């Protein structure tokens, strides 16, 4: 029934919530937060996984600030943010419309 369909559509989200705890932060984010040792550990792990040498040099971020939620709506991201929002809303209506009208779809 519809409960199973809702559960199946929620499984990818639940799986991502679980797997998210096993993923490393990005080296860029860690460098911005002044956690350069952790950033180097992540870079070394990435290089090991990809079988390449760790690049020489030091980590730094010049003139970078931490982003805010309002930044995704500012230029040059406005168009992409609007498109993603429209796609999300359309997909949401399609999935829930399909689930709620499942009984009608079987009669067609």
SULUR-V530578 format. One record per backbone hydrogen bond with DSSP energy under -0.5 kcal/mol. NH is the residue of the N-H (numbers start at 1). CO is the residue of the C=O. E is the energy in kcal/mol with one decimal. If there is no record, write none. Layout:
# SULUR-V530578
NH|CO|E / NH|CO|E
This chain:
# SULUR-V530578
5|1|-1.4 / 6|2|-2.2 / 7|3|-2.2 / 8|4|-2.6 / 9|5|-2.1 / 10|6|-1.4 / 11|7|-1.3 / 12|8|-0.6 / 14|10|-2.2 / 15|11|-2.8 / 16|12|-2.2 / 17|13|-2.2 / 18|14|-1.8 / 19|15|-2.8 / 20|16|-2.2 / 21|17|-0.5 / 21|18|-1.0 / 22|19|-1.7 / 23|20|-0.9 / 30|26|-2.3 / 31|27|-2.3 / 32|28|-2.4 / 33|29|-2.1 / 34|31|-1.5 / 35|30|-3.3 / 39|35|-1.9 / 40|36|-2.3 / 41|37|-1.9 / 42|38|-2.1 / 43|39|-2.4 / 44|40|-2.8 / 45|41|-2.1 / 46|42|-2.5 / 47|43|-2.6 / 48|44|-2.4 / 49|45|-2.6 / 50|46|-1.9 / 51|47|-0.5 / 51|48|-0.9 / 52|47|-2.4 / 63|61|-0.6 / 71|68|-1.3 / 72|69|-1.3 / 73|70|-1.2 / 74|71|-0.8 / 77|74|-2.0 / 81|77|-2.4 / 82|78|-2.3 / 83|79|-2.3 / 84|80|-2.5 / 85|81|-2.1 / 86|82|-2.4 / 87|83|-2.5 / 88|84|-2.5 / 89|85|-2.4 / 90|86|-2.5 / 91|87|-2.7 / 92|88|-2.4 / 93|89|-2.4 / 94|90|-2.4 / 95|91|-2.7 / 96|92|-2.4 / 97|93|-2.3 / 98|94|-2.3 / 99|95|-2.5 / 100|96|-2.6 / 101|97|-1.7 / 102|99|-1.1 / 104|101|-0.7 / 105|101|-1.8 / 106|102|-1.4 / 107|104|-0.9 / 108|105|-0.8
